[in-house]
Amino acid sequence: MQLSALFLVIVAELSLSTTAFSLAWNRRALHFRGGDVSSSSTTSLRQSSASAEAETPTTSSAGAYLSTVPAGPPDAILGIAEAFKKCTDPRKVNVCVGAYRDEAGKPWVLPSVREAERRMLDDPATNKEYASIIGDAEFVNLALKFAYGADADMSKLAGVQSLSGTGACRIGGHFFSKFLPDEEKPIIYIPTPTWGNHIAIFRECGLEVRRYRYYDSSTNGLDYDGMVQDLKDAPDGSIILLHACAHNPTGCDPTLQQWKDISDMMKEKSHHVFFDSAYQGFASGDAEHDAEALRLFVKEGHTVALAQSFAKNFGLYGERCGTFSLLCNNADEREKVMSQLKLIIRPMYSSPPIHGSSIVRTVLTDDELRGQYYEECSHMAGRIKQMRLLLVEKLKEAGSVHDWSHVTNQIGMFAFTGMNSDMCDELTSEYAIFLTRDGRISLAGLNDNNVEYVAKAIHSVTDGKSITTSS
């Protein structure tokens, strides 16, 4: 009877608060040890529990502000990717997200990357210890030589590992915001259009974001004259963000001579050069060729900053692997800059992840793997070029009379088609083709199985309408 009575009491009181339950249990234990659990003791227990429950404090009013937090807008690109996943239309095609896909439309892990990972796993010296604040120093040196050239003067290059290109932009923006002399906010000029995250990154760094002309929608080409004029009109000493190659989203790059003229003008204006390099090797298939603009500015005497990513060219999208670097005037400046970069990184994320950087280091330090990697990178770039040509060919076969030569003239992962937002919306709603509303399509999302369908759909929404004017 004693155990049965105790069980009934426990079941009846399971809903008590933690404090009340603890008090009740202590009281039950005393009665149980005494050999009797009477109805009067049960009543006493319930009274003490109710008293304890009444004394339990209510929820703190400090959390009341959470009810006023508004819902933020979804990310434009990632939101489209989520909509694609939820779509059940069997015709659906994703030409939105900037990630490489193979001929079967699947993500591709480079064989050289897989081999590097296998070697890393088999190496008993491999561990999972923290990296230093600046990251893997050997990786950083290899990455900087990959960008600046094998003969780069490393004694003047301050470089740190970063969380891919996004993190590199954030570190660089923070550094400029902290150290550029300016009575108010330092100013950074970014191209119109540009990668959408640039704006938010640099604003969060405390920089004043302004725009310069870059793309001429009336010609679907580079607005070189507008670009140069805007950079001339910018206040002396402004930060100028430049896409090192394969401009995102337009795929339009200046010629080497145009880069030379831009360099000369920027020296006259004492502008600070900030390159964002996300596609070296992936753009043309030749990493040396894709680094020409950066290396020209270095040769011309600029103290360039560089945000470098290995997401696209090594296929390491989820590894968040990159570097930020700043070319200084001498070794003493480099040491001081390095000390300040460490002070920026330490409270931001302390140290970077090591897996992606270890892969790049393993590939670039092995002659066989390095050669294999360059072939694989060239293969990715070649498939993109093939899709450019095939898309235009299929558009013509579908009956389009538009001039699509800008698509074949562009370079890199994307084609900036000239379609307006209404056309893009129709492609998604009527044909389940998911893309950004500025008319940018990721050519990596095309393959032999879907390119004809996409071309016919584009022809359908553009037939009889202009593709050389903005919506």
Long-range contacts (C-beta under 8 A, 24 or more apart in sequence): 2-32, 2-35, 2-36, 2-37, 5-37, 5-42, 6-32, 6-37, 9-37, 9-42, 9-45, 13-45, 13-46, 13-49, 16-49, 16-53, 17-52, 17-53, 17-56, 19-52, 19-53, 19-55, 19-56, 20-48, 20-49, 20-50, 20-52, 20-53, 20-56, 21-49, 23-48, 23-49, 23-52, 24-48, 24-49, 76-196, 76-436, 76-437, 77-196, 77-436, 80-434, 80-435, 80-436, 81-434, 83-428, 83-434, 84-434, 87-432, 87-434, 89-432, 91-431, 91-432, 91-453, 92-432, 92-433, 92-434, 93-432, 93-433, 93-434, 93-445, 93-446, 93-450, 93-453, 93-454, 94-434, 94-442, 94-445, 95-433, 95-434, 95-435, 95-441, 95-442, 95-443, 95-445, 95-446, 95-454, 96-434, 96-435, 96-436, 96-441, 96-442, 96-445, 97-442, 97-445, 98-248, 98-312, 98-413, 98-414, 98-442, 98-444, 99-312, 99-317, 99-442, 99-444, 100-282, 100-312, 100-315, 100-380, 100-413, 100-444, 101-444, 101-445, 101-447, 102-383, 102-447, 103-383, 103-447, 103-448, 104-447, 105-445, 105-447, 105-449, 105-450, 107-315, 108-315, 108-380, 109-315, 110-314, 110-315, 110-373, 110-376, 110-377, 111-372, 111-376, 112-363, 112-369, 112-372, 112-373, 112-376, 113-314, 113-315, 113-316, 113-359, 113-363, 113-373, 115-369, 115-372, 116-358, 116-359, 116-362, 116-363, 116-366, 116-369, 117-359, 119-362, 120-358, 120-359, 120-362, 126-358, 128-354, 130-350, 130-351, 131-161, 131-351, 131-352, 131-353, 131-354, 131-357, 132-351, 133-160, 133-342, 133-345, 133-346, 133-350, 133-351, 134-159, 134-160, 134-161, 134-338, 134-341, 134-342, 134-345, 135-160, 135-161, 135-162, 135-323, 135-351, 135-352, 135-354, 135-357, 136-161, 136-354, 136-357, 136-358, 136-361, 138-361, 138-365, 139-357, 139-358, 139-360, 139-361, 140-323, 142-360, 142-361, 142-364, 142-365, 143-308, 143-310, 143-322, 143-323, 143-360, 144-308, 144-323, 144-325, 146-280, 146-287, 146-364, 147-277, 147-280, 147-291, 147-294, 147-306, 147-308, 147-323, 147-325, 148-291, 148-294, 148-295, 148-298, 148-306, 148-325, 148-327, 149-291, 149-295, 152-298, 155-331, 155-334, 156-327, 156-328, 156-329, 156-330, 156-331, 156-333, 156-334, 157-325, 157-326, 157-327, 157-328, 157-334, 158-325, 158-326, 158-327, 158-328, 158-333, 158-334, 158-337, 158-338, 158-341, 159-323, 159-324, 159-325, 159-326, 160-323, 160-324, 160-325, 160-338, 160-341, 160-342, 160-345, 161-321, 161-322, 161-323, 161-352, 161-357, 162-307, 162-308, 162-322, 162-323, 162-324, 162-352, 163-320, 163-322, 163-349, 163-352, 163-353, 164-309, 164-310, 164-311, 164-319, 164-320, 164-321, 164-322, 165-276, 165-277, 165-278, 165-307, 165-308, 165-309, 165-311, 165-322, 166-197, 166-201, 166-309, 167-320, 167-322, 167-324, 167-349, 167-352, 168-276, 168-306, 168-307, 168-308, 168-309, 168-322, 168-323, 168-324, 169-197, 169-198, 169-201, 169-202, 169-276, 169-307, 169-324, 170-201, 170-204, 170-205, 170-348, 171-324, 171-341, 171-344, 171-345, 171-348, 172-274, 172-305, 172-307, 172-324, 172-326, 173-201, 173-202, 173-204, 173-205, 173-206, 173-207, 174-205, 174-206, 174-344, 174-348, 175-305, 175-326, 175-337, 175-340, 175-341, 175-344, 176-205, 176-207, 176-239, 176-272, 176-274, 176-305, 177-205, 177-206, 177-207, 178-340, 178-344, 179-340, 180-237, 180-239, 180-272, 182-237, 184-208, 186-238, 186-239, 187-234, 187-235, 187-238, 187-239, 188-238, 188-239, 188-240, 188-241, 188-274, 189-230, 189-231, 189-234, 189-238, 189-239, 189-240, 189-241, 190-241, 191-215, 191-227, 191-241, 191-242, 191-243, 191-247, 193-249, 193-250, 193-438, 194-241, 194-243, 194-248, 194-249, 195-248, 195-249, 195-276, 195-278, 198-241, 198-276, 202-241, 207-239, 210-234, 210-238, 212-240, 214-247, 214-250, 214-252, 215-250, 215-252, 215-416, 217-418, 217-468, 217-469, 217-470, 218-468, 218-469, 219-406, 219-468, 220-406, 220-416, 220-418, 220-467, 220-468, 221-252, 221-406, 221-409, 222-250, 222-252, 222-253, 222-254, 224-254, 224-258, 227-262, 228-261, 228-262, 228-265, 231-262, 231-265, 231-266, 231-269, 231-271, 232-265, 232-269, 234-269, 234-271, 236-269, 236-270, 236-271, 237-269, 237-270, 237-271, 237-272, 238-269, 238-271, 238-272, 239-271, 239-272, 239-274, 240-266, 240-271, 240-272, 240-273, 240-274, 241-274, 241-275, 241-276, 242-273, 242-274, 242-275, 242-276, 242-293, 243-275, 243-276, 243-277, 243-278, 244-275, 244-276, 244-277, 244-278, 244-279, 244-280, 244-290, 244-291, 244-293, 244-294, 244-306, 245-277, 245-279, 245-280, 245-283, 245-284, 245-290, 245-291, 245-292, 245-293, 245-411, 245-412, 246-278, 246-279, 246-282, 246-283, 246-290, 246-411, 246-412, 246-413, 246-414, 247-412, 248-278, 248-279, 248-412, 248-413, 248-414, 249-414, 249-416, 249-436, 249-438, 249-440, 250-410, 250-414, 250-416, 251-410, 251-411, 251-412, 251-413, 251-414, 251-415, 251-416, 252-409, 252-410, 252-411, 252-416, 253-293, 253-411, 254-293, 256-292, 256-293, 256-296, 259-292, 259-293, 259-296, 259-297, 260-296, 260-300, 263-296, 263-297, 263-300, 263-302, 264-300, 266-302, 267-300, 267-301, 267-302, 272-303, 272-305, 273-297, 273-302, 273-303, 273-304, 273-305, 274-304, 274-305, 274-306, 274-307, 275-304, 275-305, 275-306, 275-307, 276-307, 277-306, 277-307, 277-308, 277-309, 278-309, 278-311, 278-312, 279-312, 279-313, 279-412, 279-413, 280-308, 280-313, 281-313, 281-374, 281-377, 281-378, 281-381, 282-312, 282-313, 282-377, 282-380, 282-381, 282-412, 282-413, 283-381, 283-411, 283-412, 284-381, 284-411, 285-377, 285-378, 285-379, 285-380, 285-381, 285-382, 285-385, 286-378, 287-313, 287-374, 287-377, 298-327, 302-327, 303-327, 303-328, 303-329, 310-356, 310-360, 312-413, 313-377, 314-356, 314-359, 314-360, 314-363, 314-373, 314-377, 315-380, 316-356, 316-359, 316-360, 319-353, 319-355, 319-356, 319-359, 320-352, 320-353, 320-356, 321-353, 321-356, 321-357, 321-359, 321-360, 383-444, 384-412, 384-413, 384-443, 384-444, 387-443, 387-444, 387-446, 387-447, 387-451, 388-415, 388-443, 390-446, 390-448, 390-451, 391-415, 391-443, 391-446, 391-451, 391-454, 391-455, 394-451, 394-452, 394-454, 394-455, 394-456, 395-455, 395-458, 395-459, 397-452, 397-455, 398-452, 398-455, 398-456, 398-458, 398-459, 399-459, 399-463, 400-455, 400-458, 400-459, 400-462, 400-463, 402-462, 402-467, 413-442, 413-443, 413-444, 414-440, 414-441, 414-442, 414-443, 415-440, 415-441, 415-443, 416-440, 417-441, 417-458, 417-467, 418-467, 418-468, 419-458, 419-461, 419-462, 419-467, 420-469, 420-470, 420-471, 421-471, 422-471, 423-461, 423-462, 423-465, 426-461, 427-457, 427-458, 427-461, 430-457, 430-460, 430-461, 431-457, 431-460, 433-457
